[in-house]
Amino acid sequence: MFFVNQGYHLRAVIVKETNCLPLNKLAAVTYAEEMKECFEVLKLNLKKAQTANAWFYNKYQKAIEFAIGDQVWLWTVNIHIQRPCQKLCLKKIGPYTIR
């Protein structure tokens, strides 16, 4: 985020300033407007990237629709089965009928 705001990467250098001058109000307003514009561009770019990623992902995914009465197999990854060793447990169980 710092790189987007300032245009360079932050280095870990700590400097104490003894005499702080008040900020120029016009410069502060200009800087705030530039930051707002920068964030708007970033939001637009992020939205564009999300749309492109969703398109590429959905391009190879098939929409699976199930109806009542269909029979399905269940993966046992998230199902706790009373077996002494999960490694030797069945990977899929079924078929089960959808009600």
C-alpha positions in Angstrom: 0.0 0.0 0.0 2.9 2.4 0.7 4.2 1.8 -2.8 0.9 2.8 -4.3 0.7 6.0 -2.2 4.3 7.2 -2.5 5.7 5.5 -5.6 8.6 3.8 -3.9 9.2 1.1 -1.3 9.5 2.1 2.3 13.0 1.7 3.8 13.3 1.1 7.5 15.0 4.3 8.4 13.9 6.4 11.4 14.6 10.1 11.4 13.5 12.5 14.2 12.6 16.0 13.1 13.1 18.7 15.7 11.4 21.6 14.0 8.0 20.7 12.5 6.5 23.4 10.2 2.8 23.6 9.7 1.5 22.0 6.5 0.4 24.1 3.6 -3.4 23.7 3.4 -3.4 23.8 -0.4 -0.7 21.1 -0.6 -2.7 18.9 1.8 -5.9 19.3 -0.2 -4.1 18.6 -3.4 -2.4 15.5 -1.9 -5.8 14.3 -0.6 -7.4 14.7 -4.0 -4.5 12.8 -5.6 -4.9 10.0 -3.1 -8.6 9.8 -3.7 -8.0 9.6 -7.5 -5.4 6.9 -6.9 -7.7 4.8 -4.8 -10.5 5.1 -7.4 -8.1 3.8 -10.1 -7.0 1.0 -7.8 -10.6 0.0 -7.2 -11.3 0.0 -10.9 -8.2 -2.2 -11.6 -9.1 -4.6 -8.8 -12.6 -5.0 -10.1 -11.3 -5.6 -13.6 -8.8 -8.2 -12.4 -11.6 -10.0 -10.4 -13.8 -10.0 -13.4 -11.1 -11.5 -15.6 -10.2 -14.1 -13.0 -13.8 -15.1 -12.6 -14.2 -15.4 -16.4 -11.1 -17.7 -16.7 -12.2 -19.8 -13.7 -15.8 -20.2 -14.9 -14.6 -21.1 -18.4 -13.6 -24.6 -17.3 -16.2 -25.2 -14.6 -19.3 -27.2 -15.3 -22.5 -26.2 -13.5 -23.8 -29.4 -11.9 -27.5 -29.5 -11.1 -29.1 -32.1 -9.0 -32.7 -33.2 -8.8 -34.7 -35.0 -6.3 -34.3 -38.8 -6.8 -30.7 -38.5 -8.3 -28.1 -40.7 -6.7 -24.8 -39.2 -5.7 -21.5 -40.3 -4.1 -20.1 -38.4 -1.2 -16.4 -37.5 -0.5 -15.5 -38.5 3.0 -13.0 -35.5 3.5 -15.4 -33.6 5.8 -17.3 -36.6 7.1 -16.1 -38.2 10.3 -16.3 -41.9 10.0 -15.6 -44.3 13.0 -12.5 -46.0 11.6 -9.3 -46.7 13.4 -7.2 -45.2 10.6 -8.4 -42.4 8.3 -5.8 -43.3 5.7 -7.4 -46.7 5.1 -10.9 -45.3 5.1 -12.9 -45.1 1.9 -12.5 -41.9 -0.1 -16.1 -41.9 -1.5 -19.2 -43.4 0.0 -22.6 -44.0 -1.5 -24.6 -44.0 -3.7 -27.2 -41.9 -1.7 -30.5 -40.7 -3.1 -31.3 -37.0 -2.9 -34.6 -36.4 -1.2 
